[in-house]
Amino acid sequence: MKARKKDVTSCSTNKALPIWEKIWKAKSAPKILTFGWKALHDSIPVQANLIKRQLCAEGRCQMCGEEEETVMHALVKCPDAAMIWRTSPLRVDTSVVVERKLMEWCLVLQKDYKEDLWWSLFWNFFWGIWLKRNAWIFNQRKITIMEVINNAAKFVSE
């Protein structure tokens, strides 16, 4: 039987391996780490993915109404998400984000940020941004940016 050639675009390539280590070694709840894994696989239910599955017709972000809601938009580029990244203890500047996929962005970040604590906070901010989005979409409840930042830091300290 002939061995199959590895797909170089696969998320399991050597180039992406450090990202998976950053997820699974993080000191966060398993549901947060699983969410990070799903987000990096572009498989969370944002509008763009729901359209692909023919589960909705409108693709605009329900938080800002400015762009199509992709995983990258919902977790990084949406104005509230971007503000959380900038004002968080991580101080991530999202204004320079040009990557279209979350995986690409994380691969760029992992070159500069090596500390496990930084990545634990990182995944918790993803989770907090997602919870903020869902609270608004499903309950019309506004969670403040400071609540997201404080909760993410609290999850890591627990």
N, CA, C and O atoms as a GROMACS GRO file, in nm:
protein
  632
    1MET      N    1   0.085  -0.119   0.000
    1MET     CA    2   0.000   0.000   0.000
    1MET      C    3   0.089   0.124   0.000
    1MET      O    4   0.184   0.133   0.078
    2LYS      N    5   0.060   0.216  -0.085
    2LYS     CA    6   0.140   0.337  -0.100
    2LYS      C    7   0.104   0.438   0.009
    2LYS      O    8  -0.013   0.463   0.035
    3ALA      N    9   0.207   0.497   0.071
    3ALA     CA   10   0.183   0.599   0.174
    3ALA      C   11   0.128   0.725   0.111
    3ALA      O   12   0.170   0.767   0.004
    4ARG      N   13   0.031   0.784   0.180
    4ARG     CA   14  -0.029   0.908   0.128
    4ARG      C   15   0.058   1.026   0.162
    4ARG      O   16   0.114   1.035   0.271
    5LYS      N   17   0.068   1.116   0.068
    5LYS     CA   18   0.145   1.239   0.090
    5LYS      C   19   0.067   1.330   0.185
    5LYS      O   20  -0.054   1.346   0.172
    6LYS      N   21   0.138   1.390   0.280
    6LYS     CA   22   0.075   1.479   0.377
    6LYS      C   23   0.030   1.607   0.308
    6LYS      O   24   0.103   1.666   0.229
    7ASP      N   25  -0.091   1.649   0.338
    7ASP     CA   26  -0.147   1.773   0.285
    7ASP      C   27  -0.077   1.891   0.351
    7ASP      O   28  -0.088   1.908   0.473
    8VAL      N   29  -0.006   1.971   0.274
    8VAL     CA   30   0.071   2.082   0.331
    8VAL      C   31  -0.017   2.195   0.384
    8VAL      O   32   0.032   2.280   0.458
    9THR      N   33  -0.142   2.198   0.347
    9THR     CA   34  -0.230   2.302   0.399
    9THR      C   35  -0.303   2.257   0.525
    9THR      O   36  -0.378   2.335   0.584
   10SER      N   37  -0.281   2.135   0.566
   10SER     CA   38  -0.350   2.080   0.682
   10SER      C   39  -0.308   2.152   0.809
   10SER      O   40  -0.196   2.200   0.821
   11CYS      N   41  -0.401   2.159   0.903
   11CYS     CA   42  -0.372   2.222   1.031
   11CYS      C   43  -0.278   2.139   1.115
   11CYS      O   44  -0.226   2.187   1.216
   12SER      N   45  -0.253   2.016   1.076
   12SER     CA   46  -0.166   1.931   1.156
   12SER      C   47  -0.023   1.930   1.105
   12SER      O   48   0.057   1.846   1.147
   13THR      N   49   0.011   2.020   1.015
   13THR     CA   50   0.148   2.027   0.965
   13THR      C   51   0.242   2.075   1.074
   13THR      O   52   0.198   2.130   1.175
   14ASN      N   53   0.370   2.053   1.053
   14ASN     CA   54   0.471   2.094   1.151
   14ASN      C   55   0.465   2.244   1.179
   14ASN      O   56   0.491   2.287   1.291
   15LYS      N   57   0.431   2.324   1.079
   15LYS     CA   58   0.423   2.469   1.096
   15LYS      C   59   0.317   2.507   1.201
   15LYS      O   60   0.337   2.602   1.277
   16ALA      N   61   0.206   2.434   1.205
   16ALA     CA   62   0.098   2.465   1.297
   16ALA      C   63   0.110   2.394   1.430
   16ALA      O   64   0.039   2.427   1.525
   17LEU      N   65   0.200   2.297   1.440
   17LEU     CA   66   0.213   2.218   1.562
   17LEU      C   67   0.228   2.302   1.688
   17LEU      O   68   0.163   2.270   1.788
   18PRO      N   69   0.308   2.408   1.690
   18PRO     CA   70   0.319   2.488   1.813
   18PRO      C   71   0.186   2.549   1.858
   18PRO      O   72   0.165   2.570   1.977
   19ILE      N   73   0.098   2.578   1.765
   19ILE     CA   74  -0.034   2.633   1.803
   19ILE      C   75  -0.113   2.530   1.881
   19ILE      O   76  -0.175   2.563   1.982
   20TRP      N   77  -0.111   2.406   1.835
   20TRP     CA   78  -0.185   2.302   1.907
   20TRP      C   79  -0.126   2.284   2.046
   20TRP      O   80  -0.200   2.260   2.142
   21GLU      N   81   0.005   2.294   2.058
   21GLU     CA   82   0.068   2.286   2.190
   21GLU      C   83   0.024   2.404   2.277
   21GLU      O   84   0.004   2.388   2.397
   22LYS      N   85   0.010   2.521   2.217
   22LYS     CA   86  -0.033   2.639   2.293
   22LYS      C   87  -0.176   2.620   2.344
   22LYS      O   88  -0.210   2.670   2.451
   23ILE      N   89  -0.258   2.550   2.269
   23ILE     CA   90  -0.394   2.525   2.316
   23ILE      C   91  -0.393   2.423   2.428
   23ILE      O   92  -0.440   2.451   2.538
   24TRP      N   93  -0.340   2.306   2.402
   24TRP     CA   94  -0.357   2.194   2.495
   24TRP      C   95  -0.272   2.207   2.620
   24TRP      O   96  -0.300   2.139   2.719
   25LYS      N   97  -0.169   2.292   2.620
   25LYS     CA   98  -0.089   2.315   2.741
   25LYS      C   99  -0.141   2.432   2.824
   25LYS      O  100  -0.094   2.455   2.935
   26ALA      N  101  -0.236   2.506   2.771
   26ALA     CA  102  -0.287   2.624   2.841
   26ALA      C  103  -0.361   2.585   2.968
   26ALA      O  104  -0.424   2.479   2.976
   27LYS      N  105  -0.353   2.672   3.066
   27LYS     CA  106  -0.424   2.652   3.192
   27LYS      C  107  -0.561   2.719   3.180
   27LYS      O  108  -0.583   2.829   3.229
   28SER      N  109  -0.650   2.647   3.114
   28SER     CA  110  -0.786   2.695   3.093
   28SER      C  111  -0.880   2.576   3.101
   28SER      O  112  -0.837   2.461   3.091
   29ALA      N  113  -1.007   2.605   3.118
   29ALA     CA  114  -1.107   2.499   3.122
   29ALA      C  115  -1.110   2.424   2.989
   29ALA      O  116  -1.089   2.484   2.884
   30PRO      N  117  -1.134   2.294   2.993
   30PRO     CA  118  -1.139   2.216   2.868
   30PRO      C  119  -1.235   2.273   2.764
   30PRO      O  120  -1.205   2.267   2.644
   31LYS      N  121  -1.349   2.329   2.807
   31LYS     CA  122  -1.443   2.384   2.709
   31LYS      C  123  -1.382   2.504   2.636
   31LYS      O  124  -1.413   2.528   2.519
   32ILE      N  125  -1.296   2.580   2.704
   32ILE     CA  126  -1.231   2.696   2.642
   32ILE      C  127  -1.127   2.649   2.541
   32ILE      O  128  -1.116   2.704   2.432
   33LEU      N  129  -1.052   2.547   2.578
   33LEU     CA  130  -0.951   2.494   2.488
   33LEU      C  131  -1.015   2.428   2.366
   33LEU      O  132  -0.965   2.442   2.254
   34THR      N  133  -1.124   2.358   2.387
   34THR     CA  134  -1.198   2.297   2.275
   34THR      C  135  -1.252   2.406   2.184
   34THR      O  136  -1.249   2.393   2.061
   35PHE      N  137  -1.302   2.513   2.243
   35PHE     CA  138  -1.351   2.625   2.162
   35PHE      C  139  -1.237   2.683   2.078
   35PHE      O  140  -1.256   2.709   1.959
   36GLY      N  141  -1.119   2.702   2.137
   36GLY     CA  142  -1.004   2.752   2.062
   36GLY      C  143  -0.969   2.661   1.946
   36GLY      O  144  -0.940   2.708   1.836
   37TRP      N  145  -0.972   2.533   1.971
   37TRP     CA  146  -0.944   2.434   1.866
   37TRP      C  147  -1.046   2.445   1.753
   37TRP      O  148  -1.010   2.445   1.635
   38LYS      N  149  -1.174   2.455   1.790
   38LYS     CA  150  -1.279   2.469   1.688
   38LYS      C  151  -1.266   2.600   1.612
   38LYS      O  152  -1.286   2.604   1.491
   39ALA      N  153  -1.234   2.707   1.682
   39ALA     CA  154  -1.218   2.838   1.616
   39ALA      C  155  -1.104   2.831   1.514
   39ALA      O  156  -1.118   2.883   1.403
   40LEU      N  157  -0.992   2.769   1.552
   40LEU     CA  158  -0.879   2.758   1.459
   40LEU      C  159  -0.912   2.669   1.339
   40LEU      O  160  -0.852   2.683   1.232
   41HIS      N  161  -1.006   2.579   1.356
   41HIS     CA  162  -1.052   2.496   1.245
   41HIS      C  163  -1.166   2.563   1.167
   41HIS      O  164  -1.224   2.502   1.078
   42ASP      N  165  -1.197   2.687   1.202
   42ASP     CA  166  -1.302   2.764   1.133
   42ASP      C  167  -1.437   2.692   1.140
   42ASP      O  168  -1.511   2.687   1.042
   43SER      N  169  -1.466   2.635   1.257
   43SER     CA  170  -1.589   2.556   1.267
   43SER      C  171  -1.682   2.601   1.378
   43SER      O  172  -1.761   2.521   1.428
   44ILE      N  173  -1.676   2.728   1.417
   44ILE     CA  174  -1.773   2.778   1.512
   44ILE      C  175  -1.886   2.844   1.434
   44ILE      O  176  -1.865   2.890   1.322
   45PRO      N  177  -2.006   2.850   1.492
   45PRO     CA  178  -2.124   2.894   1.416
   45PRO      C  179  -2.137   3.045   1.399
   45PRO      O  180  -2.229   3.107   1.453
   46VAL      N  181  -2.046   3.103   1.323
   46VAL     CA  182  -2.059   3.244   1.284
   46VAL      C  183  -2.147   3.250   1.160
   46VAL      O  184  -2.172   3.147   1.096
   47GLN      N  185  -2.192   3.369   1.126
   47GLN     CA  186  -2.286   3.384   1.013
   47GLN      C  187  -2.232   3.323   0.883
   47GLN      O  188  -2.307   3.256   0.812
   48ALA      N  189  -2.105   3.346   0.851
   48ALA     CA  190  -2.048   3.294   0.726
   48ALA      C  191  -2.056   3.142   0.721
   48ALA      O  192  -2.086   3.084   0.617
   49ASN      N  193  -2.029   3.077   0.833
   49ASN     CA  194  -2.037   2.930   0.836
   49ASN      C  195  -2.180   2.881   0.831
   49ASN      O  196  -2.207   2.776   0.772
   50LEU      N  197  -2.272   2.955   0.892
   50LEU     CA  198  -2.413   2.917   0.888
   50LEU      C  199  -2.468   2.930   0.747
   50LEU      O  200  -2.553   2.850   0.706
   51ILE      N  201  -2.421   3.029   0.672
   51ILE     CA  202  -2.463   3.045   0.532
   51ILE      C  203  -2.414   2.926   0.450
   51ILE      O  204  -2.488   2.872   0.369
   52LYS      N  205  -2.288   2.886   0.471
   52LYS     CA  206  -2.234   2.770   0.398
   52LYS      C  207  -2.318   2.645   0.422
   52LYS      O  208  -2.333   2.561   0.334
   53ARG      N  209  -2.372   2.633   0.542
   53ARG     CA  210  -2.453   2.517   0.578
   53ARG      C  211  -2.602   2.539   0.550
   53ARG      O  212  -2.686   2.456   0.584
   54GLN      N  213  -2.631   2.652   0.487
   54GLN     CA  214  -2.768   2.691   0.450
   54GLN      C  215  -2.861   2.698   0.571
   54GLN      O  216  -2.977   2.657   0.566
   55LEU      N  217  -2.806   2.751   0.682
   55LEU     CA  218  -2.884   2.764   0.804
   55LEU      C  219  -2.929   2.908   0.829
   55LEU      O  220  -3.010   2.933   0.918
   56CYS      N  221  -2.878   3.002   0.752
   56CYS     CA  222  -2.924   3.140   0.760
   56CYS      C  223  -2.895   3.208   0.626
   56CYS      O  224  -2.818   3.158   0.544
   57ALA      N  225  -2.957   3.322   0.607
   57ALA     CA  226  -2.942   3.393   0.480
   57ALA      C  227  -2.859   3.520   0.491
   57ALA      O  228  -2.804   3.567   0.392
   58GLU      N  229  -2.849   3.576   0.610
   58GLU     CA  230  -2.779   3.703   0.630
   58GLU      C  231  -2.642   3.678   0.690
   58GLU      O  232  -2.628   3.605   0.787
   59GLY      N  233  -2.539   3.739   0.630
   59GLY     CA  234  -2.403   3.713   0.674
   59GLY      C  235  -2.338   3.824   0.754
   59GLY      O  236  -2.226   3.807   0.802
   60ARG      N  237  -2.405   3.937   0.769
   60ARG     CA  238  -2.345   4.049   0.841
   60ARG      C  239  -2.333   4.020   0.990
   60ARG      O  240  -2.413   3.948   1.048
   61CYS      N  241  -2.230   4.078   1.048
   61CYS     CA  242  -2.208   4.067   1.192
   61CYS      C  243  -2.324   4.134   1.265
   61CYS      O  244  -2.358   4.249   1.237
   62GLN      N  245  -2.383   4.063   1.357
   62GLN     CA  246  -2.495   4.118   1.433
   62GLN      C  247  -2.450   4.211   1.545
   62GLN      O  248  -2.532   4.281   1.605
   63MET      N  249  -2.322   4.212   1.573
   63MET     CA  250  -2.270   4.301   1.676
   63MET      C  251  -2.247   4.441   1.619
   63MET      O  252  -2.290   4.540   1.678
   64CYS      N  253  -2.180   4.448   1.504
   64CYS     CA  254  -2.143   4.580   1.449
   64CYS      C  255  -2.216   4.612   1.319
   64CYS      O  256  -2.231   4.730   1.286
   65GLY      N  257  -2.259   4.512   1.245
   65GLY     CA  258  -2.326   4.534   1.118
   65GLY      C  259  -2.235   4.584   1.007
   65GLY      O  260  -2.283   4.620   0.900
   66GLU      N  261  -2.104   4.586   1.032
   66GLU     CA  262  -2.010   4.644   0.936
   66GLU      C  263  -1.958   4.546   0.831
   66GLU      O  264  -1.939   4.584   0.716
   67GLU      N  265  -1.936   4.421   0.869
   67GLU     CA  266  -1.873   4.325   0.778
   67GLU      C  267  -1.942   4.190   0.787
   67GLU      O  268  -2.027   4.167   0.873
   68GLU      N  269  -1.903   4.101   0.696
   68GLU     CA  270  -1.946   3.962   0.704
   68GLU      C  271  -1.888   3.904   0.834
   68GLU      O  272  -1.773   3.928   0.868
   69GLU      N  273  -1.970   3.827   0.904
   69GLU     CA  274  -1.922   3.768   1.029
   69GLU      C  275  -1.853   3.635   1.001
   69GLU      O  276  -1.917   3.530   0.990
   70THR      N  277  -1.721   3.642   0.989
   70THR     CA  278  -1.637   3.523   0.980
   70THR      C  279  -1.582   3.495   1.120
   70THR      O  280  -1.604   3.574   1.212
   71VAL      N  281  -1.513   3.385   1.136
   71VAL     CA  282  -1.450   3.357   1.265
   71VAL      C  283  -1.351   3.469   1.298
   71VAL      O  284  -1.348   3.519   1.410
   72MET      N  285  -1.271   3.507   1.199
   72MET     CA  286  -1.172   3.613   1.220
   72MET      C  287  -1.238   3.745   1.260
   72MET      O  288  -1.190   3.815   1.349
   73HIS      N  289  -1.347   3.778   1.194
   73HIS     CA  290  -1.416   3.902   1.227
   73HIS      C  291  -1.474   3.895   1.369
   73HIS      O  292  -1.452   3.987   1.448
   74ALA      N  293  -1.546   3.788   1.400
   74ALA     CA  294  -1.613   3.778   1.530
   74ALA      C  295  -1.515   3.782   1.647
   74ALA      O  296  -1.544   3.844   1.749
   75LEU      N  297  -1.400   3.717   1.632
   75LEU     CA  298  -1.309   3.703   1.745
   75LEU      C  299  -1.194   3.804   1.748
   75LEU      O  300  -1.126   3.818   1.849
   76VAL      N  301  -1.172   3.875   1.634
   76VAL     CA  302  -1.057   3.965   1.630
   76VAL      C  303  -1.092   4.102   1.574
   76VAL      O  304  -1.059   4.203   1.635
   77LYS      N  305  -1.157   4.107   1.459
   77LYS     CA  306  -1.173   4.233   1.386
   77LYS      C  307  -1.295   4.316   1.424
   77LYS      O  308  -1.295   4.438   1.405
   78CYS      N  309  -1.400   4.253   1.476
   78CYS     CA  310  -1.518   4.329   1.515
   78CYS      C  311  -1.474   4.438   1.613
   78CYS      O  312  -1.390   4.411   1.699
   79PRO      N  313  -1.528   4.560   1.603
   79PRO     CA  314  -1.479   4.669   1.687
   79PRO      C  315  -1.470   4.638   1.837
   79PRO      O  316  -1.371   4.674   1.900
   80ASP      N  317  -1.571   4.573   1.894
   80ASP     CA  318  -1.564   4.540   2.037
   80ASP      C  319  -1.453   4.438   2.064
   80ASP      O  320  -1.381   4.450   2.162
   81ALA      N  321  -1.440   4.338   1.977
   81ALA     CA  322  -1.334   4.237   1.994
   81ALA      C  323  -1.197   4.303   1.984
   81ALA      O  324  -1.108   4.276   2.065
   82ALA      N  325  -1.180   4.389   1.885
   82ALA     CA  326  -1.052   4.458   1.868
   82ALA      C  327  -1.019   4.544   1.989
   82ALA      O  328  -0.904   4.550   2.031
   83MET      N  329  -1.119   4.609   2.045
   83MET     CA  330  -1.098   4.692   2.164
   83MET      C  331  -1.056   4.604   2.283
   83MET      O  332  -0.970   4.643   2.361
   84ILE      N  333  -1.116   4.488   2.296
   84ILE     CA  334  -1.078   4.396   2.404
   84ILE      C  335  -0.932   4.355   2.389
   84ILE      O  336  -0.858   4.356   2.488
   85TRP      N  337  -0.890   4.319   2.268
   85TRP     CA  338  -0.751   4.280   2.246
   85TRP      C  339  -0.654   4.394   2.278
   85TRP      O  340  -0.549   4.371   2.337
   86ARG      N  341  -0.691   4.516   2.240
   86ARG     CA  342  -0.601   4.631   2.263
   86ARG      C  343  -0.592   4.669   2.410
   86ARG      O  344  -0.484   4.706   2.458
   87THR      N  345  -0.703   4.662   2.482
   87THR     CA  346  -0.704   4.708   2.621
   87THR      C  347  -0.676   4.597   2.722
   87THR      O  348  -0.661   4.624   2.841
   88SER      N  349  -0.670   4.475   2.676
   88SER     CA  350  -0.640   4.363   2.765
   88SER      C  351  -0.494   4.368   2.808
   88SER      O  352  -0.414   4.442   2.750
   89PRO      N  353  -0.459   4.292   2.910
   89PRO     CA  354  -0.317   4.286   2.950
   89PRO      C  355  -0.225   4.234   2.838
   89PRO      O  356  -0.104   4.253   2.844
   90LEU      N  357  -0.282   4.169   2.738
   90LEU     CA  358  -0.201   4.116   2.627
   90LEU      C  359  -0.160   4.225   2.530
   90LEU      O  360  -0.058   4.212   2.462
   91ARG      N  361  -0.238   4.334   2.521
   91ARG     CA  362  -0.208   4.448   2.434
   91ARG      C  363  -0.183   4.409   2.289
   91ARG      O  364  -0.084   4.450   2.229
   92VAL      N  365  -0.272   4.329   2.233
   92VAL     CA  366  -0.258   4.285   2.094
   92VAL      C  367  -0.315   4.392   2.003
   92VAL      O  368  -0.431   4.431   2.016
   93ASP      N  369  -0.233   4.438   1.910
   93ASP     CA  370  -0.276   4.540   1.814
   93ASP      C  371  -0.340   4.471   1.694
   93ASP      O  372  -0.272   4.412   1.611
   94THR      N  373  -0.471   4.479   1.686
   94THR     CA  374  -0.543   4.414   1.577
   94THR      C  375  -0.554   4.502   1.453
   94THR      O  376  -0.604   4.457   1.350
   95SER      N  377  -0.509   4.626   1.461
   95SER     CA  378  -0.519   4.714   1.344
   95SER      C  379  -0.424   4.669   1.233
   95SER      O  380  -0.441   4.708   1.118
   96VAL      N  381  -0.326   4.589   1.267
   96VAL     CA  382  -0.231   4.542   1.165
   96VAL      C  383  -0.267   4.403   1.113
   96VAL      O  384  -0.191   4.344   1.035
   97VAL      N  385  -0.380   4.350   1.155
   97VAL     CA  386  -0.421   4.217   1.111
   97VAL      C  387  -0.458   4.221   0.964
   97VAL      O  388  -0.548   4.294   0.923
   98VAL      N  389  -0.387   4.144   0.885
   98VAL     CA  390  -0.420   4.133   0.743
   98VAL      C  391  -0.456   3.989   0.707
   98VAL      O  392  -0.504   3.962   0.597
   99GLU      N  393  -0.432   3.897   0.799
   99GLU     CA  394  -0.463   3.758   0.773
   99GLU      C  395  -0.614   3.740   0.763
   99GLU      O  396  -0.691   3.803   0.836
  100ARG      N  397  -0.654   3.653   0.674
  100ARG     CA  398  -0.796   3.629   0.655
  100ARG      C  399  -0.848   3.519   0.746
  100ARG      O  400  -0.967   3.514   0.777
  101LYS      N  401  -0.760   3.431   0.787
  101LYS     CA  402  -0.800   3.318   0.871
  101LYS      C  403  -0.738   3.329   1.009
  101LYS      O  404  -0.626   3.378   1.025
  102LEU      N  405  -0.812   3.284   1.107
  102LEU     CA  406  -0.766   3.288   1.244
  102LEU      C  407  -0.637   3.208   1.262
  102LEU      O  408  -0.547   3.251   1.335
  103MET      N  409  -0.628   3.094   1.199
  103MET     CA  410  -0.508   3.011   1.209
  103MET      C  411  -0.384   3.088   1.165
  103MET      O  412  -0.280   3.083   1.231
  104GLU      N  413  -0.395   3.160   1.054
  104GLU     CA  414  -0.281   3.238   1.004
  104GLU      C  415  -0.238   3.343   1.106
  104GLU      O  416  -0.118   3.361   1.130
  105TRP      N  417  -0.334   3.411   1.165
  105TRP     CA  418  -0.306   3.514   1.264
  105TRP      C  419  -0.236   3.454   1.386
  105TRP      O  420  -0.138   3.510   1.435
  106CYS      N  421  -0.286   3.341   1.434
  106CYS     CA  422  -0.226   3.275   1.550
  106CYS      C  423  -0.085   3.226   1.520
  106CYS      O  424   0.002   3.230   1.607
  107LEU      N  425  -0.061   3.180   1.398
  107LEU     CA  426   0.074   3.138   1.361
  107LEU      C  427   0.171   3.255   1.363
  107LEU      O  428   0.288   3.239   1.400
  108VAL      N  429   0.124   3.373   1.324
  108VAL     CA  430   0.208   3.493   1.331
  108VAL      C  431   0.234   3.529   1.478
  108VAL      O  432   0.347   3.560   1.515
  109LEU      N  433   0.130   3.525   1.561
  109LEU     CA  434   0.145   3.560   1.702
  109LEU      C  435   0.238   3.464   1.775
  109LEU      O  436   0.315   3.507   1.862
  110GLN      N  437   0.233   3.337   1.742
  110GLN     CA  438   0.314   3.240   1.815
  110GLN      C  439   0.463   3.257   1.793
  110GLN      O  440   0.543   3.203   1.868
  111LYS      N  441   0.500   3.333   1.690
  111LYS     CA  442   0.641   3.363   1.669
  111LYS      C  443   0.692   3.463   1.772
  111LYS      O  444   0.808   3.459   1.813
  112ASP      N  445   0.603   3.555   1.815
  112ASP     CA  446   0.642   3.661   1.908
  112ASP      C  447   0.611   3.630   2.054
  112ASP      O  448   0.677   3.680   2.144
  113TYR      N  449   0.511   3.548   2.076
  113TYR     CA  450   0.466   3.520   2.212
  113TYR      C  451   0.486   3.373   2.245
  113TYR      O  452   0.424   3.286   2.184
  114LYS      N  453   0.573   3.347   2.339
  114LYS     CA  454   0.611   3.209   2.372
  114LYS      C  455   0.560   3.164   2.509
  114LYS      O  456   0.546   3.044   2.532
  115GLU      N  457   0.532   3.257   2.598
  115GLU     CA  458   0.499   3.223   2.736
  115GLU      C  459   0.364   3.152   2.746
  115GLU      O  460   0.266   3.191   2.682
  116ASP      N  461   0.360   3.047   2.828
  116ASP     CA  462   0.237   2.971   2.847
  116ASP      C  463   0.126   3.055   2.909
  116ASP      O  464   0.010   3.042   2.872
  117LEU      N  465   0.162   3.143   3.004
  117LEU     CA  466   0.061   3.227   3.068
  117LEU      C  467  -0.005   3.320   2.965
  117LEU      O  468  -0.126   3.342   2.969
  118TRP      N  469   0.075   3.375   2.874
  118TRP     CA  470   0.022   3.463   2.771
  118TRP      C  471  -0.084   3.388   2.690
  118TRP      O  472  -0.191   3.442   2.662
  119TRP      N  473  -0.053   3.264   2.652
  119TRP     CA  474  -0.146   3.185   2.571
  119TRP      C  475  -0.268   3.141   2.650
  119TRP      O  476  -0.377   3.130   2.594
  120SER      N  477  -0.252   3.117   2.778
  120SER     CA  478  -0.369   3.085   2.861
  120SER      C  479  -0.466   3.202   2.861
  120SER      O  480  -0.587   3.185   2.846
  121LEU      N  481  -0.412   3.324   2.878
  121LEU     CA  482  -0.496   3.443   2.871
  121LEU      C  483  -0.559   3.458   2.732
  121LEU      O  484  -0.677   3.491   2.719
  122PHE      N  485  -0.480   3.434   2.631
  122PHE     CA  486  -0.524   3.448   2.492
  122PHE      C  487  -0.650   3.365   2.466
  122PHE      O  488  -0.749   3.417   2.414
  123TRP      N  489  -0.646   3.236   2.503
  123TRP     CA  490  -0.763   3.150   2.478
  123TRP      C  491  -0.880   3.195   2.562
  123TRP      O  492  -0.994   3.186   2.517
  124ASN      N  493  -0.856   3.244   2.683
  124ASN     CA  494  -0.966   3.294   2.766
  124ASN      C  495  -1.029   3.419   2.708
  124ASN      O  496  -1.149   3.441   2.723
  125PHE      N  497  -0.948   3.502   2.641
  125PHE     CA  498  -1.007   3.620   2.575
  125PHE      C  499  -1.092   3.578   2.457
  125PHE      O  500  -1.198   3.635   2.433
  126PHE      N  501  -1.047   3.478   2.381
  126PHE     CA  502  -1.132   3.425   2.274
  126PHE      C  503  -1.268   3.385   2.330
  126PHE      O  504  -1.372   3.424   2.277
  127TRP      N  505  -1.265   3.309   2.437
  127TRP     CA  506  -1.388   3.259   2.499
  127TRP      C  507  -1.475   3.376   2.546
  127TRP      O  508  -1.596   3.376   2.523
  128GLY      N  509  -1.414   3.474   2.612
  128GLY     CA  510  -1.490   3.588   2.661
  128GLY      C  511  -1.554   3.669   2.550
  128GLY      O  512  -1.667   3.715   2.563
  129ILE      N  513  -1.481   3.686   2.441
  129ILE     CA  514  -1.535   3.759   2.325
  129ILE      C  515  -1.653   3.682   2.267
  129ILE      O  516  -1.753   3.742   2.228
  130TRP      N  517  -1.642   3.551   2.260
  130TRP     CA  518  -1.750   3.466   2.209
  130TRP      C  519  -1.873   3.475   2.300
  130TRP      O  520  -1.986   3.485   2.251
  131LEU      N  521  -1.853   3.472   2.431
  131LEU     CA  522  -1.965   3.483   2.525
  131LEU      C  523  -2.031   3.620   2.514
  131LEU      O  524  -2.154   3.630   2.521
  132LYS      N  525  -1.952   3.724   2.496
  132LYS     CA  526  -2.005   3.860   2.479
  132LYS      C  527  -2.094   3.865   2.355
  132LYS      O  528  -2.205   3.919   2.359
  133ARG      N  529  -2.044   3.809   2.245
  133ARG     CA  530  -2.119   3.804   2.120
  133ARG      C  531  -2.252   3.731   2.140
  133ARG      O  532  -2.358   3.781   2.101
  134ASN      N  533  -2.245   3.614   2.201
  134ASN     CA  534  -2.365   3.532   2.219
  134ASN      C  535  -2.466   3.597   2.314
  134ASN      O  536  -2.586   3.585   2.292
  135ALA      N  537  -2.418   3.664   2.417
  135ALA     CA  538  -2.510   3.732   2.509
  135ALA      C  539  -2.590   3.838   2.435
  135ALA      O  540  -2.708   3.857   2.461
  136TRP      N  541  -2.524   3.908   2.342
  136TRP     CA  542  -2.593   4.010   2.264
  136TRP      C  543  -2.690   3.949   2.163
  136TRP      O  544  -2.805   3.990   2.154
  137ILE      N  545  -2.643   3.851   2.088
  137ILE     CA  546  -2.724   3.792   1.982
  137ILE      C  547  -2.846   3.718   2.037
  137ILE      O  548  -2.956   3.733   1.983
  138PHE      N  549  -2.829   3.641   2.142
  138PHE     CA  550  -2.937   3.556   2.190
  138PHE      C  551  -3.020   3.617   2.301
  138PHE      O  552  -3.136   3.580   2.319
  139ASN      N  553  -2.963   3.712   2.377
  139ASN     CA  554  -3.036   3.769   2.491
  139ASN      C  555  -3.043   3.921   2.489
  139ASN      O  556  -3.099   3.981   2.581
  140GLN      N  557  -2.988   3.986   2.386
  140GLN     CA  558  -2.978   4.131   2.378
  140GLN      C  559  -2.920   4.190   2.507
  140GLN      O  560  -2.961   4.297   2.552
  141ARG      N  561  -2.825   4.117   2.566
  141ARG     CA  562  -2.758   4.160   2.688
  141ARG      C  563  -2.618   4.207   2.654
  141ARG      O  564  -2.540   4.135   2.591
  142LYS      N  565  -2.587   4.327   2.696
  142LYS     CA  566  -2.456   4.385   2.666
  142LYS      C  567  -2.359   4.354   2.780
  142LYS      O  568  -2.382   4.392   2.894
  143ILE      N  569  -2.252   4.284   2.747
  143ILE     CA  570  -2.144   4.259   2.842
  143ILE      C  571  -2.036   4.362   2.811
  143ILE      O  572  -1.996   4.377   2.696
  144THR      N  573  -1.989   4.431   2.912
  144THR     CA  574  -1.890   4.537   2.888
  144THR      C  575  -1.754   4.476   2.855
  144THR      O  576  -1.724   4.361   2.887
  145ILE      N  577  -1.674   4.557   2.792
  145ILE     CA  578  -1.538   4.516   2.757
  145ILE      C  579  -1.459   4.484   2.884
  145ILE      O  580  -1.383   4.388   2.887
  146MET      N  581  -1.476   4.563   2.988
  146MET     CA  582  -1.404   4.538   3.114
  146MET      C  583  -1.449   4.408   3.180
  146MET      O  584  -1.368   4.340   3.243
  147GLU      N  585  -1.577   4.373   3.167
  147GLU     CA  586  -1.623   4.245   3.221
  147GLU      C  587  -1.552   4.129   3.151
  147GLU      O  588  -1.511   4.033   3.216
  148VAL      N  589  -1.538   4.138   3.019
  148VAL     CA  590  -1.470   4.033   2.944
  148VAL      C  591  -1.325   4.022   2.990
  148VAL      O  592  -1.276   3.912   3.015
  149ILE      N  593  -1.258   4.134   3.002
  149ILE     CA  594  -1.117   4.135   3.042
  149ILE      C  595  -1.101   4.079   3.184
  149ILE      O  596  -1.014   3.996   3.208
  150ASN      N  597  -1.185   4.124   3.276
  150ASN     CA  598  -1.175   4.076   3.415
  150ASN      C  599  -1.206   3.927   3.426
  150ASN      O  600  -1.138   3.856   3.499
  151ASN      N  601  -1.308   3.881   3.353
  151ASN     CA  602  -1.343   3.739   3.358
  151ASN      C  603  -1.233   3.651   3.301
  151ASN      O  604  -1.204   3.544   3.355
  152ALA      N  605  -1.173   3.696   3.192
  152ALA     CA  606  -1.065   3.617   3.130
  152ALA      C  607  -0.948   3.604   3.226
  152ALA      O  608  -0.890   3.496   3.241
  153ALA      N  609  -0.912   3.712   3.292
  153ALA     CA  610  -0.803   3.708   3.388
  153ALA      C  611  -0.838   3.621   3.508
  153ALA      O  612  -0.753   3.550   3.561
  154LYS      N  613  -0.963   3.627   3.551
  154LYS     CA  614  -1.010   3.547   3.665
  154LYS      C  615  -1.002   3.397   3.632
  154LYS      O  616  -0.959   3.318   3.715
  155PHE      N  617  -1.044   3.359   3.510
  155PHE     CA  618  -1.039   3.218   3.470
  155PHE      C  619  -0.897   3.162   3.477
  155PHE      O  620  -0.877   3.048   3.517
  156VAL      N  621  -0.799   3.244   3.437
  156VAL     CA  622  -0.660   3.199   3.437
  156VAL      C  623  -0.610   3.184   3.580
  156VAL      O  624  -0.537   3.089   3.611
  157SER      N  625  -0.649   3.277   3.669
  157SER     CA  626  -0.600   3.270   3.807
  157SER      C  627  -0.661   3.154   3.884
  157SER      O  628  -0.604   3.109   3.983
  158GLU      N  629  -0.778   3.106   3.840
  158GLU     CA  630  -0.841   2.992   3.906
  158GLU      C  631  -0.770   2.869   3.863
  158GLU      O  632  -0.805   2.759   3.906
   0.00000   0.00000   0.00000
